[in-house]
Every structure is written in structure tokens, then in C-alpha cells.
Amino acid sequence: MKINARQILAISFLVVIGGIVAWYLFMYQAQLESIQRVQAEINKLNGQLNQGNMSISQLPQLKNSVNELVAEFDSLSTMLPVKDSVSVMTAQIVRTALSNDLAIDEITPSLDAILKSPDYFVKVPITMKITGPFLQFGAFLEDVKFLPFHFYITNLVLKRTSEFAQIQADLEAYFYVINPGGKI
């Protein structure tokens, strides 16, 4: 069975998407779940402390646990950009597309998500329409993984344009930013 260039490109595309999904499922999601478990444990321990169930001898151990959790949380928080850098992040996405000879027909980050969210971690949805050669779009998807932040593509629709070997890609994606002062 002879494998042609399209099949190789399709397999490469699936491997890249699979890698992104695997990273999200195994690394980032596990860290977020760990933070949520730690927060629940802190709330539980605070409740026990308020009820008087904690003995004085356990307080140094509790303090060490809290310090470790705060250090881990701070370490994870430094991996995410702050909400003020959304325009910089959007510009980096545009530069990545343009460097791959793609035309940006539309790019719309949802600023409402940032402005209305009281949370510490804010998911910023973004929609894009990109036009260009199919292979260049594949190169764009590969280059996205080298951005200094994590960019997750959730919905991708490819359409052939009237020009030979040109496509229009409509995609929905998101990235996370930190909202200083937001609730955890």
C-alpha cells in the first residue's frame, strides 16, 4: 500500500492534535485538579481548626503543609500570564499565523470573559478565521505549541476555497490568564 503526501500530512496533523490533547489531559488538568483538592483540604482543615478539633501539636505540621501548598500554587500561577497580557498573547497568535503565510480574516478574543469573571483563573475564548495553503496551516498548528502560553483549539472547521490548495479554517480556541484579586 502506497502512502501519499496527503495521508502523511493527515497523520502528522492528528499526531500534533493528539499531543496537545495528551498534554492537557495528563499535565495541566492534573495540576488543576491537584490545586482544587488542596483547596478543599485547606477548607476542611480550617473548619476543623475553627471547631477546636486540632491540637496545638498539629499546628506546625499544618503550617508546613499550608506553606508547601502556597509555594506550589505560586509556582503554578507563574506559568500563566496575567489578564493584562491578552493583547500581547493575541498578537503572538497573529504573528505565528502571518509567519506561516496565512491571512487572518478575523480574530476575536472574548474580553467579556476577562471583564466579568470574578475568578482567579479566567478562560479566555477566542475565535479565528484563517485563509491560506493547507500545508502552511499545518505548520501554524505545529508552531502554536511553541508559544509562551498554552493555546487550546476546541473546534476546527476546514473548508476549501475557490483557489487551488487554499483553505479557510474557522477555529474556536481558548487560553487561560490570571485575574489578580480574583477568587480562587
C-alpha positions as CSV (number, residue, x, y, z in Angstrom):
1,M,0.0,0.0,0.0
2,K,1.5,3.3,-1.1
3,I,1.2,6.3,1.3
4,N,0.8,9.6,-0.4
5,A,1.6,13.1,0.9
6,R,-2.0,13.8,2.0
7,Q,-2.1,10.8,4.2
8,I,1.3,11.7,5.8
9,L,0.0,15.2,6.4
10,A,-3.2,13.9,7.9
11,I,-1.4,11.6,10.2
12,S,1.1,14.3,11.2
13,F,-1.9,16.6,11.9
14,L,-3.6,14.0,14.1
15,V,-0.3,13.3,16.0
16,V,0.1,17.1,16.7
17,I,-3.5,17.4,17.9
18,G,-3.1,14.2,19.9
19,G,0.0,15.5,21.6
20,I,-1.8,18.7,22.6
21,V,-4.8,16.8,24.0
22,A,-2.5,14.4,25.8
23,W,-0.5,17.2,27.4
24,Y,-3.8,18.8,28.5
25,L,-5.2,15.6,29.9
26,F,-2.1,14.4,31.7
27,M,-0.2,17.5,32.8
28,Y,-2.3,20.6,33.0
29,Q,-5.6,19.1,34.0
30,A,-3.9,17.0,36.8
31,Q,-2.3,20.2,38.2
32,L,-5.7,22.0,38.2
33,E,-7.3,19.0,40.0
34,S,-4.4,19.0,42.5
35,I,-5.0,22.6,43.3
36,Q,-8.7,22.0,43.8
37,R,-8.0,19.0,46.1
38,V,-5.6,21.1,48.1
39,Q,-8.0,24.0,48.3
40,A,-10.7,21.5,49.6
41,E,-8.2,20.1,52.1
42,I,-7.4,23.6,53.3
43,N,-11.1,24.4,53.7
44,K,-11.6,21.2,55.7
45,L,-8.6,21.9,57.9
46,N,-9.8,25.5,58.5
47,G,-13.2,24.1,59.6
48,Q,-11.6,21.7,62.0
49,L,-9.4,24.4,63.4
50,N,-12.4,26.6,63.9
51,Q,-14.2,23.8,65.7
52,G,-11.3,23.2,68.1
53,N,-10.6,19.7,66.8
54,M,-7.0,20.5,66.0
55,S,-4.5,20.1,68.8
56,I,-1.7,22.6,69.3
57,S,0.9,19.9,68.4
58,Q,-0.5,19.6,64.9
59,L,-0.3,23.3,64.1
60,P,3.4,23.3,63.0
61,Q,2.6,20.4,60.6
62,L,-0.4,22.3,59.3
63,K,1.7,25.4,58.8
64,N,4.3,23.4,56.8
65,S,1.5,21.9,54.7
66,V,0.0,25.3,54.0
67,N,3.4,26.8,53.1
68,E,4.1,23.9,50.7
69,L,0.6,24.4,49.1
70,V,1.1,28.1,48.8
71,A,4.6,27.5,47.2
72,E,3.1,25.0,44.7
73,F,0.2,27.3,43.9
74,D,2.6,30.3,43.3
75,S,4.7,28.1,41.1
76,L,1.7,27.0,39.0
77,S,0.5,30.6,38.9
78,T,3.7,31.8,37.3
79,M,3.1,29.6,34.4
80,L,0.0,31.6,33.4
81,P,0.1,35.2,32.1
82,V,-2.0,37.9,33.7
83,K,-5.2,39.3,32.2
84,D,-3.4,42.5,31.1
85,S,-1.4,40.5,28.5
86,V,-4.3,39.3,26.4
87,S,-3.5,41.7,23.6
88,V,0.2,40.6,23.6
89,M,-1.0,36.9,23.5
90,T,-3.4,37.7,20.6
91,A,-0.6,39.5,18.8
92,Q,1.7,36.4,19.2
93,I,-1.0,34.2,17.7
94,V,-1.4,36.6,14.8
95,R,2.4,36.7,14.3
96,T,2.6,32.9,14.3
97,A,-0.1,32.7,11.6
98,L,1.5,35.5,9.5
99,S,4.9,33.9,9.7
100,N,3.4,30.8,8.1
101,D,2.0,32.9,5.2
102,L,-1.6,32.7,6.4
103,A,-4.1,35.5,6.2
104,I,-6.1,36.4,9.3
105,D,-9.6,37.2,8.2
106,E,-10.9,37.5,11.8
107,I,-9.6,37.1,15.3
108,T,-11.8,37.8,18.3
109,P,-10.8,37.2,21.9
110,S,-13.7,37.4,24.3
111,L,-12.9,40.3,26.5
112,D,-16.2,39.9,28.3
113,A,-14.7,36.7,29.9
114,I,-12.0,38.7,31.5
115,L,-14.1,41.7,32.5
116,K,-17.0,39.8,34.0
117,S,-15.1,36.9,35.7
118,P,-14.5,37.2,39.4
119,D,-12.3,34.1,39.4
120,Y,-8.6,33.9,39.7
121,F,-8.2,31.7,36.7
122,V,-10.0,33.1,33.6
123,K,-10.7,31.1,30.5
124,V,-10.5,33.4,27.5
125,P,-12.3,32.1,24.4
126,I,-11.0,33.2,21.0
127,T,-12.4,32.7,17.5
128,M,-10.4,32.9,14.4
129,K,-10.8,32.7,10.6
130,I,-7.6,32.0,8.7
131,T,-7.1,31.6,5.0
132,G,-4.0,30.1,3.3
133,P,-2.3,27.0,1.9
134,F,-3.2,23.7,3.7
135,L,0.4,22.9,4.5
136,Q,1.0,26.3,5.9
137,F,-2.0,25.9,8.2
138,G,-0.5,22.6,9.4
139,A,2.8,24.4,10.1
140,F,0.8,27.1,12.0
141,L,-0.7,24.4,14.2
142,E,2.7,23.0,14.9
143,D,4.2,26.4,15.7
144,V,1.4,27.2,18.2
145,K,2.9,24.7,20.6
146,F,6.0,26.9,20.9
147,L,4.0,30.0,22.1
148,P,5.0,31.1,25.7
149,F,1.4,30.2,26.8
150,H,-0.9,27.3,26.3
151,F,-3.4,27.7,23.4
152,Y,-6.1,25.1,23.2
153,I,-8.1,24.6,20.0
154,T,-11.6,23.2,20.7
155,N,-13.4,23.4,17.4
156,L,-11.8,23.4,13.9
157,V,-13.6,23.5,10.6
158,L,-11.6,23.4,7.4
159,K,-13.2,24.5,4.0
160,R,-11.6,24.5,0.6
161,T,-11.6,27.9,-1.1
162,S,-12.0,28.5,-4.8
163,E,-8.3,28.8,-5.2
164,F,-6.2,25.6,-5.7
165,A,-4.8,24.2,-2.4
166,Q,-6.2,27.0,-0.3
167,I,-8.3,26.5,2.8
168,Q,-10.3,28.6,5.1
169,A,-10.0,27.5,8.8
170,D,-12.6,28.5,11.3
171,L,-11.5,27.7,14.8
172,E,-12.6,28.2,18.3
173,A,-9.9,28.1,20.9
174,Y,-9.1,29.4,24.4
175,F,-6.2,30.2,26.7
176,Y,-6.1,30.9,30.5
177,V,-5.0,34.1,32.2
178,I,-4.7,35.1,35.8
179,N,-7.1,37.7,37.2
180,P,-5.1,39.2,40.2
181,G,-7.5,39.8,43.0
182,G,-10.0,37.2,41.7
183,K,-11.3,34.4,44.0
184,I,-9.6,31.1,43.9
